[in-house]
C-alpha cells in the first residue's frame, strides 16, 4: 500500500485538491473520508462536487445519511457518523457499484459494508488553518489515481 500526503493551507486549497481528484474519477469509484470533526471532510467533498459539475450547494448529510447530487456524474455523499454501532445495511451496494461517485464521511463506522478496493483519505489538523490530507489507495486502480493526482501541479 502506497500512501502520500498533501498539505492545504486554506479551505480553497482543500477544495482545489478535491476538484483535481474528481477529474480522475469514473462511475463506481468509492472515496472514504475520515478525520476529526471539522477537519475538512465536507469541504473536500465540495471540491469533488465542483470537479464533477454539481451545481447544488453541498452540505453534510449527517441527518439524512445519503445525499444525491447530479453533475457530469452522480455524486453520492454519505455521512456514516450516525451509523456507529449499527449493523444495518441501508443499500450501500447500490451506491458503491452504481453509476456515480460515492464519497463516505466517517467511513470507519461502516467498514464492513465498504468495498475492499477504494481510496481512503484521512484529513487532520495542522498548525493554524493547515490541513494534512493522507491518501491511502487500496488496489492498483486507486494507486494509479493517486499517482496521477500526485504528479499534477497542486
N, C-alpha and C positions, 0 to 999 in steps of 0.2 A: 504494500500500500504506500503510495507516494502522497505526501502532504506538502502543502506550501501555504504561506501566509502573506496576506496583503494588509497594509495599514491604510486607514482612511482617517482624515483629519476633520471632515465635516459630513453632515447628512447628505449634502450634494454629492460628495465623492463616493459615499456608500451607495447612493442611488446609481451613479455612473458605472460602478462595478457591476451592479445588478443588470443594468441596461446592456453592457457588453456581454455578460453571460447569456442573456436572453437571445442574442443574435446567434448563439451556438446551439440552442436547444431545438428539439424536434418533438413531435407528438409522443406521449408516453413517458417522457423524462420526468424523473422524480428528484426534487431538491428538498433536503431536510435542513431546517434551521434551528439551531439551539444556542442558548446563551441566557444570561440573566435578564430579568425584567428590565425593559428599557434599553437593552444593548443595541438595538437597531434591526431586529428581525423584520418588522413590518416596513421599515424604511428601505431595507434591501429588497423586499418584495415589491415595493412601489417602483423601484428601478427595473426589476424584471418586467413588471406590467408595462412600464413606459416602452421598454425594448420590444414588447410584443404588440404594441399599438393599442393597448387598452385605454379607452377614453374616460372610463368611470373613475371616481375617486376611490382609492384603495384604503380600507380601514381594517383593523384587526377583527377577525371573525370569532372572537372569543365566545360570544353567546350563541352564535349560530353554528359553530364548528366548521362549516364549509361555506365559502362564498365563491360563486362562479362569475367570471368576467369574460366578455367577448373581446377579442382583438384579432390579430393576424392568426393566432392560435388561441384556443380557450385557455384560460388560467383558472386553476382550481386552488384557491388559497384556503388552507386548513389551519386551524389552531387546536391542537390536541390537549391544551392545558387542562381543560375541564374533564378530560377523559382519564386523568390519573386514577389508578386503581380500578379502572373499568375494564371488563373483558368483552365489551360489546363491540362487534364489528358493524359499523354503520355503512357498509358497502364501499369500503376503500378501494377494492379491486376495480370497480367501475371507473374510478378516477385514475388510479395508478396505471392501468392498462388501457386507458381511453385515448381520445383524440386530442388531448390538451397537455399542458404542463402542470404538474402538481407541485405545490410548494407547501411544506408542512412545518409549521412552527411548533416548538415543544415536542418534537418527534420522539423523544425518548419515552414518552408516555404511551405510545402505540407501537413500540419496537416490534412486537410480534406480528403486526399487520403490514409492516413495511416490506417492499421488495428487497431482495438481497442486494441487488445492484442499484446504486443510487449515488448522488453527490451529497455528501454531508458537509455543511458549513456551520462552524461554530464561531459566534461573534462574542468578543469580550471587550471590556473597557480597557482603555489605556489612560495615559495622562491627559487631563483636560478633556477635550472633545474627541480625542483619538479613539478609534476602534480598531481591533485586530480581527481580521476575518481569516480563519483557518479552513482551507479547502481539503477535504479528505475524500477522494474518489474511491468508490467501491466498484471495481470492474474496469476492464480495459477501455470500454466505451467512455466512461466518465473520466478516466485518466486522460484520454485524448482531448476531451473538452477542457479540462483544467490546463493541459499543456498549451492549448491554443489561447486560452484566456491569459495565462502567464506570459505568453510570447507577444501579446498585444501591448501597445503602449498605454499603460493605465495612468 
